[in-house]
Amino acid sequence: MAAPARRRRRIVVGLDTSTASLAALEAAARLAGELDAEVEGLFVEDVNLVRFAELPFTRVVDAISGIAHEIGAEDMARELHGLAARARGALVAAAGERVAWRFRVVRGSVSGEILAAAGAADLITLGYVGLAPPPGRRAGSLVLRTVLEAPGSVLLLRHAPAPGAPIVACLHGGAKDREVLAYSAALARAYDGTLVVASYQRPADERRRLAASAARRMRGAARPPRYLALEGDAEAARAHVLTAARGGVLAAAADCPLFTGDDLRSLVAGCTCSLLLVRLEPASGREIAPDRLAEQARKLGLAHR
């Protein structure tokens, strides 16, 4: 009996044509090239903006000229259509001929739609700034909510890693370590970065196995992997690994004891590196039923449609 065909991973990227979201798109495309994955661009027509434009006498102020002018529902529809077209064009350019892609436009709550997409993807990528939150919410609220509440893995990109930048895989002996290492090695290869395997309180024989696995994944790369043993208590180890990841990417499982609860919130809000948080094994074709998504959205207080 023939073995079943291997399913392609799906990497979803939230697009709004901001500089940050375009950097996240580039990361998604590069990762997809390394992992033979498919990229799905998701453009959300923010229902709050649509409703705002439907109000009578709505006016907007041009950021450059300072001149206010009225805007209606048709004007907003044209603006969103133009933004979606530019987002799709950016996806086509980033994917090129090597990466399989698809593009979706949905209307709803930005938070709700991003979280719903994350539920059926292997990885969702976001720029740290961008995908502007609804009026009245502080910048970064969508990013924080997605990292903390998405059911799947999240790559939060602050900036594209420069050649040689550290891509730190923080491994603690958990079930997701293999995925953390796989994504980290793919990022290191995609950006010509330096893979740093950071092991937290692991015995010497296991550290040797990790080193061998990292060497296999980086075979043929210009930069050999480096190894970092995190010792001491959690606070000291956390400080050590954050220093090692400065200017690059820190990858860890969601259940890593170094980053839980308030520590994870502080990490998202204040660290200077990009963050890859691994929650689930590859989706393996799983689809989240609409009624389950709606229930998740109600629990989170989101307007999922």
C-alpha positions as CSV (number, residue, x, y, z in Angstrom):
1,M,0.0,0.0,0.0
2,A,1.4,3.4,-1.0
3,A,2.2,5.8,1.8
4,P,-0.1,8.8,1.9
5,A,1.2,12.0,0.3
6,R,2.8,14.4,2.8
7,R,0.7,17.4,3.4
8,R,2.2,20.8,2.9
9,R,2.4,23.1,5.9
10,R,0.3,26.2,5.7
11,I,1.8,29.5,6.8
12,V,-0.7,32.4,7.2
13,V,0.5,36.0,7.1
14,G,-1.7,38.9,8.1
15,L,-1.4,41.6,5.5
16,D,-2.2,45.3,5.5
17,T,0.6,46.7,3.3
18,S,2.4,48.3,6.2
19,T,6.2,48.0,6.3
20,A,5.9,45.6,9.2
21,S,3.4,43.3,7.6
22,L,5.5,43.2,4.4
23,A,8.5,42.1,6.4
24,A,6.3,39.4,7.9
25,L,5.3,38.4,4.4
26,E,8.9,38.1,3.3
27,A,9.6,35.9,6.4
28,A,6.6,33.7,5.5
29,A,7.8,33.3,1.9
30,R,11.4,32.5,2.9
31,L,10.2,29.9,5.5
32,A,7.8,28.4,3.0
33,G,10.7,28.0,0.6
34,E,12.8,26.1,3.2
35,L,9.9,24.0,4.5
36,D,8.1,23.4,1.2
37,A,5.1,25.1,2.7
38,E,2.2,27.1,1.3
39,V,1.7,30.8,2.1
40,E,-1.7,32.2,2.6
41,G,-2.1,35.9,2.6
42,L,-5.0,37.2,4.8
43,F,-6.3,40.7,4.3
44,V,-9.0,41.7,6.8
45,E,-11.4,44.4,5.9
46,D,-11.8,45.9,9.4
47,V,-15.6,46.0,10.1
48,N,-15.0,48.9,12.5
49,L,-13.7,51.0,9.7
50,V,-16.6,50.0,7.4
51,R,-19.1,50.9,10.1
52,F,-17.3,54.2,10.8
53,A,-17.6,55.2,7.1
54,E,-21.3,54.5,7.1
55,L,-21.9,57.2,9.8
56,P,-23.3,60.5,8.5
57,F,-20.8,63.4,8.2
58,T,-17.8,61.2,8.7
59,R,-14.6,63.1,8.0
60,V,-10.9,62.1,7.9
61,V,-7.9,64.3,8.1
62,D,-5.0,63.9,5.6
63,A,-1.9,63.1,7.7
64,I,0.3,65.2,5.3
65,S,-1.8,68.2,4.4
66,G,-4.0,68.4,7.5
67,I,-7.0,68.9,5.3
68,A,-10.2,67.2,6.4
69,H,-12.6,65.7,3.9
70,E,-15.8,63.6,4.1
71,I,-15.6,59.9,3.5
72,G,-18.5,57.6,2.8
73,A,-19.1,53.9,2.5
74,E,-18.3,53.8,-1.2
75,D,-15.0,55.7,-0.6
76,M,-14.0,53.2,2.2
77,A,-14.9,50.3,-0.1
78,R,-12.6,51.6,-2.8
79,E,-9.8,52.3,-0.3
80,L,-10.0,48.7,1.1
81,H,-10.2,47.2,-2.4
82,G,-7.1,49.1,-3.4
83,L,-5.2,48.0,-0.2
84,A,-6.2,44.4,-0.8
85,A,-5.0,44.6,-4.4
86,R,-1.6,45.9,-3.2
87,A,-1.4,43.2,-0.6
88,R,-2.1,40.5,-3.2
89,G,0.6,42.0,-5.5
90,A,3.1,42.0,-2.6
91,L,2.3,38.3,-2.0
92,V,2.7,37.4,-5.6
93,A,6.1,39.2,-5.7
94,A,7.3,37.6,-2.5
95,A,6.2,34.1,-3.4
96,G,7.8,34.2,-6.9
97,E,7.7,30.9,-8.8
98,R,9.0,28.8,-6.0
99,V,6.4,29.1,-3.3
100,A,2.8,28.0,-3.5
101,W,0.4,30.7,-2.3
102,R,-3.2,31.7,-1.9
103,F,-4.9,35.0,-1.0
104,R,-8.1,35.6,1.0
105,V,-10.0,38.8,1.8
106,V,-12.4,38.6,4.8
107,R,-14.5,41.2,6.6
108,G,-14.8,41.2,10.3
109,S,-12.9,41.9,13.5
110,V,-9.2,41.9,12.8
111,S,-8.4,40.1,16.1
112,G,-11.2,37.5,15.5
113,E,-10.2,36.8,11.9
114,I,-6.5,36.5,12.7
115,L,-7.1,34.1,15.6
116,A,-9.6,32.1,13.5
117,A,-7.0,31.7,10.7
118,A,-4.3,30.7,13.2
119,G,-6.5,27.8,14.3
120,A,-6.2,26.0,11.0
121,A,-2.6,27.0,10.1
122,D,0.7,25.5,11.1
123,L,2.2,29.0,11.6
124,I,0.9,32.6,11.5
125,T,3.3,35.4,10.9
126,L,2.7,39.1,11.9
127,G,4.7,42.3,11.9
128,Y,5.1,43.7,15.4
129,V,3.6,47.0,14.2
130,G,0.9,47.0,11.6
131,L,-2.6,45.4,11.3
132,A,-3.8,48.6,13.0
133,P,-6.1,47.9,16.0
134,P,-9.6,49.3,16.0
135,P,-10.1,52.9,16.9
136,G,-9.4,53.6,20.6
137,R,-7.2,50.6,21.3
138,R,-3.6,51.0,22.0
139,A,-1.0,49.9,19.5
140,G,0.2,46.4,20.0
141,S,-3.0,45.0,21.4
142,L,-3.6,42.7,18.4
143,V,-0.1,41.5,18.5
144,L,-0.2,40.7,22.3
145,R,-3.6,39.0,22.0
146,T,-2.5,36.9,19.0
147,V,0.7,35.7,20.7
148,L,-1.1,34.9,24.0
149,E,-4.3,33.4,22.6
150,A,-3.7,31.9,19.2
151,P,-4.2,28.1,19.2
152,G,-1.3,27.6,16.8
153,S,2.3,28.7,16.4
154,V,3.1,32.4,15.9
155,L,6.1,34.3,14.4
156,L,6.1,37.9,15.6
157,L,8.6,39.8,13.4
158,R,10.2,43.0,14.7
159,H,12.6,43.3,11.8
160,A,14.2,41.0,9.2
161,P,17.2,39.2,10.6
162,A,20.5,40.5,9.2
163,P,23.1,37.9,7.8
164,G,24.7,36.3,10.8
165,A,22.0,37.3,13.2
166,P,21.3,34.8,16.0
167,I,18.3,32.5,15.6
168,V,18.0,31.0,19.1
169,A,16.2,27.7,19.6
170,C,15.4,27.6,23.3
171,L,14.9,23.9,24.1
172,H,13.8,22.5,27.5
173,G,13.1,18.9,26.9
174,G,9.4,19.4,26.0
175,A,7.3,17.7,23.3
176,K,7.6,20.7,21.0
177,D,11.4,20.9,21.0
178,R,11.6,19.2,17.6
179,E,9.3,21.8,16.0
180,V,11.2,24.6,17.7
181,L,14.4,23.4,16.3
182,A,12.9,22.7,12.8
183,Y,11.6,26.3,12.5
184,S,14.7,27.8,13.9
185,A,17.0,26.0,11.5
186,A,14.7,27.0,8.6
187,L,14.9,30.6,9.6
188,A,18.6,30.4,10.0
189,R,19.0,29.0,6.5
190,A,16.5,31.4,5.0
191,Y,18.2,34.5,6.3
192,D,21.8,33.2,6.5
193,G,21.6,33.6,10.2
194,T,23.4,31.7,13.0
195,L,21.5,28.9,14.6
196,V,22.0,29.0,18.3
197,V,20.8,25.9,20.2
198,A,20.1,26.9,23.8
199,S,19.3,24.0,26.1
200,Y,17.8,24.7,29.5
201,Q,18.7,22.2,32.3
202,R,19.3,19.3,30.0
203,P,21.8,16.6,30.7
204,A,25.1,16.4,28.8
205,D,24.1,13.4,26.6
206,E,20.9,15.1,25.5
207,R,22.8,18.2,24.7
208,R,25.0,16.1,22.4
209,R,22.0,14.7,20.6
210,L,20.6,18.2,20.1
211,A,24.0,19.3,18.7
212,A,24.0,16.4,16.3
213,S,20.4,17.2,15.2
214,A,21.2,20.9,14.7
215,A,24.3,20.0,12.6
216,R,22.3,17.8,10.3
217,R,19.7,20.5,9.8
218,M,22.4,23.1,9.0
219,R,24.5,20.8,6.8
220,G,25.8,22.8,3.8
221,A,24.9,26.2,5.4
222,A,27.6,28.9,5.4
223,R,27.4,29.3,9.2
224,P,27.7,26.3,11.6
225,P,25.4,26.2,14.6
226,R,26.5,27.3,18.1
227,Y,25.5,25.8,21.4
228,L,24.5,27.5,24.6
229,A,23.8,25.7,27.9
230,L,21.4,27.7,30.1
231,E,22.3,27.1,33.7
232,G,21.1,28.5,37.0
233,D,17.5,29.5,38.0
234,A,14.8,30.6,35.5
235,E,15.5,34.3,35.9
236,A,19.2,34.0,35.1
237,A,18.6,31.6,32.2
238,R,15.9,33.9,30.8
239,A,18.3,36.9,30.9
240,H,21.0,34.8,29.3
241,V,18.9,33.6,26.3
242,L,17.4,37.0,25.7
243,T,20.9,38.5,25.5
244,A,21.9,35.7,23.1
245,A,18.9,36.4,20.8
246,R,19.4,40.2,20.7
247,G,19.0,41.5,17.2
248,G,17.7,38.1,15.9
249,V,14.9,35.7,16.7
250,L,14.1,33.8,19.9
251,A,12.1,30.5,19.3
252,A,10.6,28.6,22.2
253,A,7.7,26.3,22.9
254,A,4.6,27.8,24.5
255,D,5.1,25.6,27.6
256,C,8.8,26.6,28.0
257,P,9.1,27.3,31.8
258,L,11.3,30.4,31.0
259,F,8.4,32.2,29.4
260,T,5.0,31.7,30.9
261,G,2.2,34.1,32.2
262,D,3.5,37.6,32.9
263,D,7.0,36.7,31.7
264,L,5.6,36.0,28.2
265,R,3.6,39.2,28.3
266,S,6.7,41.1,29.2
267,L,8.7,39.3,26.5
268,V,6.2,40.4,23.8
269,A,6.0,43.9,25.1
270,G,9.7,44.6,25.8
271,C,12.1,42.3,24.0
272,T,14.3,43.6,21.2
273,C,14.2,40.4,19.2
274,S,11.6,38.8,17.0
275,L,9.7,35.9,18.7
276,L,8.6,32.5,17.4
277,L,6.2,30.7,19.8
278,V,5.4,27.1,19.0
279,R,2.2,25.7,20.3
280,L,1.0,22.8,18.2
281,E,2.5,20.1,16.2
282,P,1.9,20.5,12.4
283,A,-1.8,20.8,11.7
284,S,-1.8,17.7,9.5
285,G,-4.8,18.8,7.6
286,R,-6.9,19.6,10.7
287,E,-9.6,22.1,10.1
288,I,-11.3,24.0,12.9
289,A,-15.1,23.6,12.7
290,P,-17.0,26.9,12.3
291,D,-19.1,26.3,15.4
292,R,-15.9,25.7,17.4
293,L,-14.3,28.9,16.1
294,A,-17.4,30.8,17.0
295,E,-17.4,29.4,20.5
296,Q,-13.7,30.3,20.9
297,A,-14.5,33.8,19.7
298,R,-17.3,34.2,22.2
299,K,-15.1,33.0,25.0
300,L,-12.4,35.6,24.0
301,G,-15.0,38.4,23.6
302,L,-14.3,38.7,19.9
303,A,-16.7,39.6,17.1
304,H,-16.1,36.5,14.9
305,R,-18.3,36.2,11.9
